[in-house]
Amino acid sequence: MNSFILLGLFLSSFAFANTQEMILQNGLKIIVKENHKAPVFISQIWYKVGASDEPKNLTGISHMLEHMMFKGTTNYPNDSFSKIIAKLGGQENAFTSKDYTGYYQKMAIGNLDIALKLEADRMKNLVFSQAEFNKERNVVIEERRLRIEDKPNSSLIELFNKNFYQNPYQRPVIGWMKDIKSYKLSDLKQWYQRWYIPKNATIVVVGDVKTQDVFAKVKKYFSHIKNPTQQEKLNIELEEVVTKSYISLKRKANIHFYIFGFPAPSLKTTDNKTTVYALDVLSYVLNKRLEKKLVKKHNIASSINVSYSLNDKYDTGFIISFIPSLGQNNRDIKNEILKEIEKIKQTKITLKELEVLKTQLEASFIYAKDSISAQAYTIGALETVGLSWQSYEQYLPQITKITPSQIQTIAQQLLTKEKIISAELIPQKF
């Protein structure tokens, strides 16, 4: 076994040392990782619900509920939650994604009790005010306008996703505007009652804490919360979309934008884990090459990005996007990208190039290890999509074993021209 693989095995096992889990009788999972570098902790609660769980006419409702979760409970009305955390010098926020919704508090040690008490109360006693709902829906409508409608690139990505994905990832996390405008308060309440329950949640605590103490505190505040009776399974009907190999969007804009991708499995959906780890490495290899050649050397693109979402819950994509430099043609740049992909298919990358990349991935892993927020997020995200937090321990050993031949093979199998789905922003004059 070479030294690089040994290093990977050491770092992966070290990263999640002192990590333990426990499941309460009501199904709530607790994961604790002790990290005593500083007298702080982060407490997160993850709910296994996101945009990919939403019915056809309720897109974005998970995100809308996230907003309502800050509007008060019967015990802590209005913005009491946020004021209490702020008064104690803490930070708090929330996030909604394709596959999950999460809430967190980052505070000095000694405040874990109040963080857990407030979160447990919010799981059970949220107040649904029509007046607050009306105000917050207007906030979300404006948020969508600012983030999507007024940004041509974001609008193109949204259009691309709808055409590209053959699963619930075709929907925007923030929701379609027509759905946002049609929400009823009862929709929010039913969504809350269905998903914000112990058996659908995971609490992650990372920081200067003692594991057994955390287990005891979570049990104290959450064990009495019951799950509802069995509910009918939701029918997540997909949009009626006939996938096209090329779509375009004409918008008033100053610059062009182009995005294209190849359908690909994720770690959760694959039958061959080596394949997706090789695909993950390939995304880094191709990104480095294209940035060096097209952005820095020839300056035909002002930016370029290659992405692959290894840990998605559903099938995902190997996605490439770029903004051309002034006066450059999108098709010419795309052809240069495809030429680079063909090079990888025809000629294996060198061991030297691969080793440099792996070293950089190791460094990123080490830096992330210093952040309790990053550690907690990694644990929570993996657990919530159904991969389990322990799967992160396998990442570095798997990456270090990837060979040039495996990268070449996956490129030949998945990155074929027939599979390409593209979207182009065509700027219009103001």
ROVEXGU-486541 format. One line per 2 residues: number of its first residue (from 1); for each residue x, y, z of C-alpha. Coordinates in nm, 3 decimals. Example, Ala and Ser with C-alpha at 12.3 -4.5 7.8 and 13.67 -1.06 7.14 Angstrom:
<rs>
1) 1.230/-0.450/0.780 | 1.367/-0.106/0.714
</rs>
This chain:
<rs>
1) 0.000/0.000/0.000 | 0.151/0.335/-0.102
3) 0.196/0.624/0.140 | -0.083/0.830/-0.018
5) -0.341/0.560/0.051 | -0.213/0.523/0.406
7) -0.249/0.897/0.456 | -0.603/0.886/0.324
9) -0.698/0.605/0.559 | -0.546/0.792/0.854
11) -0.715/1.123/0.783 | -1.057/0.974/0.717
13) -1.059/0.777/1.041 | -0.925/1.076/1.234
15) -1.184/1.315/1.090 | -1.476/1.144/1.257
17) -1.308/1.001/1.563 | -1.511/1.070/1.877
19) -1.835/1.055/1.676 | -2.125/0.859/1.820
21) -2.494/0.824/1.748 | -2.809/0.736/1.937
23) -3.174/0.692/1.838 | -3.457/0.782/2.074
25) -3.769/0.566/2.100 | -3.963/0.816/1.889
27) -3.714/0.769/1.605 | -3.515/1.091/1.647
29) -3.149/1.030/1.563 | -2.871/1.213/1.747
31) -2.513/1.232/1.617 | -2.243/1.391/1.831
33) -1.882/1.467/1.741 | -1.659/1.598/2.014
35) -1.414/1.870/1.909 | -1.244/2.046/2.197
37) -1.031/2.295/2.003 | -1.245/2.593/2.109
39) -1.519/2.647/2.370 | -1.802/2.653/2.114
41) -2.054/2.415/1.961 | -2.291/2.401/1.669
43) -2.629/2.232/1.707 | -2.823/2.144/1.393
45) -3.157/1.977/1.328 | -3.204/1.821/0.986
47) -3.543/1.728/0.843 | -3.558/1.475/0.559
49) -3.767/1.695/0.334 | -3.673/1.929/0.052
51) -3.777/2.036/-0.294 | -3.750/1.681/-0.428
53) -4.028/1.568/-0.190 | -4.285/1.825/-0.299
55) -4.603/1.755/-0.498 | -4.639/1.907/-0.843
57) -4.847/2.209/-0.739 | -4.669/2.280/-0.411
59) -4.315/2.343/-0.534 | -4.110/2.551/-0.291
61) -4.329/2.479/0.009 | -4.034/2.340/0.209
63) -3.855/2.671/0.162 | -4.171/2.864/0.252
65) -4.206/2.663/0.573 | -3.844/2.741/0.659
67) -3.940/3.110/0.658 | -4.245/3.047/0.879
69) -4.033/2.858/1.133 | -3.894/3.193/1.250
71) -4.237/3.345/1.317 | -4.290/3.216/1.669
73) -4.448/2.939/1.873 | -4.710/2.932/2.146
75) -4.432/2.947/2.407 | -4.193/3.182/2.226
77) -4.403/3.421/2.014 | -4.292/3.627/1.716
79) -3.911/3.653/1.691 | -3.837/3.547/2.051
81) -3.626/3.253/1.931 | -3.385/3.474/1.736
83) -3.368/3.738/2.009 | -3.275/3.480/2.274
85) -2.997/3.334/2.059 | -2.864/3.681/1.972
87) -2.871/3.794/2.336 | -2.649/3.498/2.424
89) -2.403/3.595/2.150 | -2.500/3.307/1.925
91) -2.557/3.274/1.553 | -2.855/3.100/1.392
93) -2.992/3.040/1.048 | -3.154/2.782/0.824
95) -3.125/2.630/0.478 | -3.344/2.441/0.233
97) -3.210/2.226/-0.050 | -3.327/1.965/-0.297
99) -3.316/1.691/-0.034 | -3.337/1.843/0.314
101) -3.417/2.140/0.536 | -3.198/2.234/0.831
103) -3.174/2.479/1.121 | -2.871/2.557/1.335
105) -2.736/2.753/1.629 | -2.366/2.818/1.687
107) -2.293/2.928/2.042 | -2.048/2.931/2.330
109) -2.047/2.626/2.555 | -2.303/2.636/2.832
111) -2.587/2.728/2.596 | -2.674/2.389/2.452
113) -2.976/2.352/2.679 | -3.146/2.664/2.548
115) -3.066/2.581/2.185 | -3.221/2.234/2.217
117) -3.516/2.357/2.422 | -3.605/2.619/2.161
119) -3.567/2.376/1.871 | -3.781/2.111/2.041
121) -4.049/2.370/2.105 | -4.036/2.477/1.742
123) -4.082/2.116/1.626 | -4.410/2.089/1.815
125) -4.566/2.430/1.878 | -4.525/2.645/1.568
127) -4.791/2.915/1.531 | -4.950/2.960/1.189
129) -5.066/3.319/1.162 | -5.248/3.426/0.845
131) -5.105/3.776/0.875 | -4.746/3.652/0.912
133) -4.800/3.402/0.632 | -4.920/3.675/0.396
135) -4.619/3.894/0.477 | -4.370/3.611/0.448
137) -4.510/3.486/0.119 | -4.454/3.835/-0.023
139) -4.095/3.813/0.103 | -4.049/3.480/-0.080
141) -4.208/3.620/-0.398 | -3.962/3.910/-0.389
143) -3.677/3.669/-0.312 | -3.765/3.467/-0.621
145) -3.775/3.782/-0.833 | -3.432/3.892/-0.711
147) -3.265/3.550/-0.724 | -3.422/3.404/-1.039
149) -3.644/3.633/-1.246 | -3.406/3.931/-1.247
151) -3.095/3.717/-1.308 | -3.077/3.573/-1.661
153) -2.810/3.316/-1.570 | -3.023/3.183/-1.283
155) -3.326/3.171/-1.509 | -3.129/2.965/-1.761
157) -3.012/2.721/-1.492 | -3.372/2.678/-1.377
159) -3.484/2.612/-1.736 | -3.192/2.372/-1.788
161) -3.279/2.174/-1.474 | -3.641/2.137/-1.582
163) -3.529/1.998/-1.918 | -3.231/1.794/-1.795
165) -3.352/1.597/-1.492 | -3.592/1.305/-1.518
167) -3.660/1.316/-1.143 | -3.777/1.574/-0.885
169) -3.453/1.773/-0.925 | -3.623/1.937/-1.223
171) -3.797/2.171/-0.976 | -3.649/2.487/-0.821
173) -3.592/2.483/-0.446 | -3.764/2.820/-0.413
175) -4.060/2.693/-0.617 | -4.237/2.811/-0.929
177) -4.392/3.156/-0.895 | -4.746/3.032/-0.972
179) -4.721/2.781/-0.686 | -4.583/3.034/-0.437
181) -4.873/3.267/-0.513 | -5.128/2.988/-0.467
183) -5.014/2.852/-0.127 | -5.275/2.840/0.146
185) -5.196/2.858/0.516 | -5.340/2.508/0.555
187) -5.082/2.378/0.303 | -4.801/2.499/0.528
189) -4.957/2.353/0.839 | -5.009/2.012/0.678
191) -4.652/2.011/0.545 | -4.522/2.092/0.893
193) -4.730/1.819/1.055 | -4.622/1.562/0.798
195) -4.247/1.620/0.798 | -4.140/1.803/1.115
197) -4.160/1.499/1.337 | -3.900/1.305/1.539
199) -3.868/1.003/1.311 | -3.796/1.231/1.016
201) -3.528/1.435/1.193 | -3.162/1.412/1.287
203) -2.985/1.629/1.544 | -2.615/1.689/1.487
205) -2.399/1.849/1.756 | -2.029/1.918/1.698
207) -1.796/2.104/1.930 | -1.669/2.131/2.285
209) -1.929/1.897/2.434 | -1.948/1.559/2.605
211) -2.135/1.298/2.406 | -2.335/1.143/2.687
213) -2.430/1.487/2.815 | -2.566/1.578/2.471
215) -2.761/1.253/2.450 | -2.918/1.323/2.789
217) -3.015/1.681/2.699 | -3.170/1.584/2.365
219) -3.365/1.307/2.536 | -3.486/1.556/2.796
221) -3.628/1.800/2.542 | -3.736/1.576/2.253
223) -3.834/1.232/2.389 | -4.190/1.338/2.474
225) -4.267/1.450/2.117 | -4.477/1.190/1.940
227) -4.502/1.100/1.573 | -4.840/1.131/1.402
229) -5.036/0.827/1.292 | -4.939/0.671/0.960
231) -4.996/0.909/0.669 | -5.064/0.832/0.305
233) -4.763/0.838/0.077 | -4.747/1.151/-0.138
235) -4.767/1.118/-0.515 | -4.476/1.325/-0.646
237) -4.591/1.374/-1.003 | -4.320/1.513/-1.228
239) -4.359/1.802/-1.470 | -4.473/1.704/-1.819
241) -4.148/1.772/-2.002 | -4.017/1.626/-2.327
243) -3.640/1.650/-2.290 | -3.470/1.838/-2.573
245) -3.101/1.816/-2.654 | -3.083/2.196/-2.686
247) -3.289/2.481/-2.546 | -3.230/2.855/-2.542
249) -3.347/3.154/-2.345 | -3.362/3.507/-2.481
251) -3.334/3.772/-2.211 | -3.211/4.127/-2.174
253) -2.853/4.071/-2.063 | -2.500/4.196/-2.120
255) -2.317/3.863/-2.146 | -2.373/3.515/-2.285
257) -2.398/3.205/-2.066 | -2.390/2.839/-2.168
259) -2.451/2.521/-1.973 | -2.453/2.157/-2.078
261) -2.443/1.824/-1.904 | -2.439/1.448/-1.913
263) -2.684/1.241/-1.703 | -2.497/1.049/-1.431
265) -2.564/0.833/-1.126 | -2.488/0.949/-0.773
267) -2.332/0.753/-0.489 | -2.684/0.679/-0.366
269) -2.812/0.546/-0.699 | -2.510/0.376/-0.854
271) -2.451/0.002/-0.881 | -2.076/0.059/-0.892
273) -1.925/0.294/-0.635 | -1.586/0.298/-0.805
275) -1.755/0.450/-1.109 | -1.893/0.753/-0.925
277) -1.573/0.814/-0.730 | -1.386/0.812/-1.062
279) -1.644/1.055/-1.200 | -1.590/1.282/-0.901
281) -1.214/1.288/-0.964 | -1.276/1.343/-1.336
283) -1.477/1.657/-1.258 | -1.176/1.805/-1.076
285) -0.933/1.697/-1.350 | -1.143/1.850/-1.627
287) -1.211/2.169/-1.433 | -0.838/2.227/-1.377
289) -0.752/2.161/-1.740 | -1.025/2.380/-1.885
291) -0.957/2.669/-1.651 | -0.586/2.659/-1.733
293) -0.638/2.628/-2.109 | -0.951/2.829/-2.190
295) -0.949/3.096/-1.918 | -0.585/3.160/-1.832
297) -0.395/3.063/-2.147 | -0.623/3.144/-2.442
299) -0.865/3.377/-2.261 | -1.164/3.266/-2.468
301) -1.378/3.213/-2.156 | -1.398/3.450/-1.862
303) -1.510/3.169/-1.631 | -1.576/2.796/-1.650
305) -1.705/2.542/-1.401 | -1.730/2.163/-1.399
307) -1.947/2.012/-1.128 | -2.066/1.671/-1.019
309) -2.289/1.612/-0.716 | -2.162/1.285/-0.573
311) -2.398/1.282/-0.275 | -2.733/1.357/-0.439
313) -3.029/1.142/-0.336 | -3.141/1.085/-0.695
315) -2.957/1.047/-1.026 | -2.758/1.360/-1.093
317) -2.552/1.517/-1.368 | -2.197/1.593/-1.481
319) -2.248/1.962/-1.556 | -2.025/2.212/-1.740
321) -2.101/2.584/-1.763 | -1.909/2.882/-1.893
323) -1.924/3.253/-1.966 | -1.742/3.342/-2.289
325) -1.495/3.626/-2.307 | -1.614/3.932/-2.498
327) -1.645/3.857/-2.869 | -1.604/3.481/-2.834
329) -1.849/3.226/-2.970 | -2.028/2.981/-2.741
331) -2.010/2.695/-2.990 | -1.635/2.737/-3.037
333) -1.579/2.719/-2.662 | -1.806/2.416/-2.628
335) -1.612/2.242/-2.905 | -1.285/2.312/-2.723
337) -1.433/2.158/-2.409 | -1.545/1.850/-2.600
339) -1.197/1.820/-2.752 | -1.050/1.814/-2.401
341) -1.297/1.543/-2.300 | -1.195/1.341/-2.607
343) -0.829/1.374/-2.504 | -0.912/1.215/-2.169
345) -1.098/0.937/-2.349 | -0.810/0.870/-2.587
347) -0.511/0.925/-2.359 | -0.495/0.842/-1.989
349) -0.411/1.129/-1.759 | -0.062/1.100/-1.611
351) 0.004/0.969/-1.264 | 0.174/1.299/-1.185
353) -0.136/1.503/-1.274 | -0.355/1.268/-1.072
355) -0.129/1.275/-0.766 | -0.122/1.658/-0.765
357) -0.501/1.664/-0.774 | -0.534/1.410/-0.495
359) -0.296/1.614/-0.280 | -0.516/1.919/-0.332
361) -0.826/1.721/-0.235 | -0.647/1.604/0.079
363) -0.560/1.963/0.168 | -0.923/2.071/0.127
365) -1.027/1.786/0.351 | -0.780/1.890/0.621
367) -0.891/2.255/0.612 | -1.258/2.157/0.639
369) -1.172/1.945/0.941 | -1.091/2.261/1.136
371) -1.444/2.395/1.101 | -1.712/2.257/1.332
373) -1.975/2.398/1.095 | -1.830/2.210/0.797
375) -1.805/1.888/0.996 | -2.162/1.915/1.118
377) -2.292/1.995/0.770 | -2.112/1.696/0.619
379) -2.248/1.460/0.884 | -2.601/1.594/0.855
381) -2.618/1.603/0.476 | -2.490/1.248/0.429
383) -2.718/1.111/0.698 | -3.023/1.290/0.564
385) -2.992/1.170/0.203 | -2.960/0.812/0.328
387) -2.587/0.753/0.283 | -2.508/0.761/0.659
389) -2.242/0.986/0.806 | -1.994/0.697/0.818
391) -1.980/0.699/0.437 | -1.763/1.012/0.455
393) -1.491/0.798/0.609 | -1.478/0.604/0.282
395) -1.427/0.909/0.061 | -1.052/0.959/0.087
397) -0.959/0.589/0.072 | -1.182/0.553/-0.236
399) -1.040/0.863/-0.404 | -0.682/0.757/-0.341
401) -0.746/0.424/-0.514 | -0.879/0.580/-0.835
403) -0.648/0.515/-1.132 | -0.598/0.691/-1.468
405) -0.756/0.388/-1.638 | -1.074/0.417/-1.429
407) -1.102/0.788/-1.511 | -1.058/0.715/-1.880
409) -1.318/0.439/-1.870 | -1.588/0.646/-1.701
411) -1.527/0.931/-1.945 | -1.572/0.690/-2.235
413) -1.889/0.543/-2.087 | -2.074/0.852/-1.967
415) -1.939/1.161/-2.146 | -2.066/1.080/-2.492
417) -2.192/1.342/-2.738 | -2.527/1.165/-2.780
419) -2.608/1.222/-2.412 | -2.538/1.596/-2.407
421) -2.823/1.826/-2.302 | -2.749/2.199/-2.349
423) -2.899/2.535/-2.266 | -2.789/2.874/-2.392
425) -2.861/3.230/-2.283 | -2.893/3.458/-2.585
427) -2.864/3.821/-2.467 | -3.107/4.077/-2.598
429) -3.047/4.452/-2.608 | -3.183/4.662/-2.323
</rs>
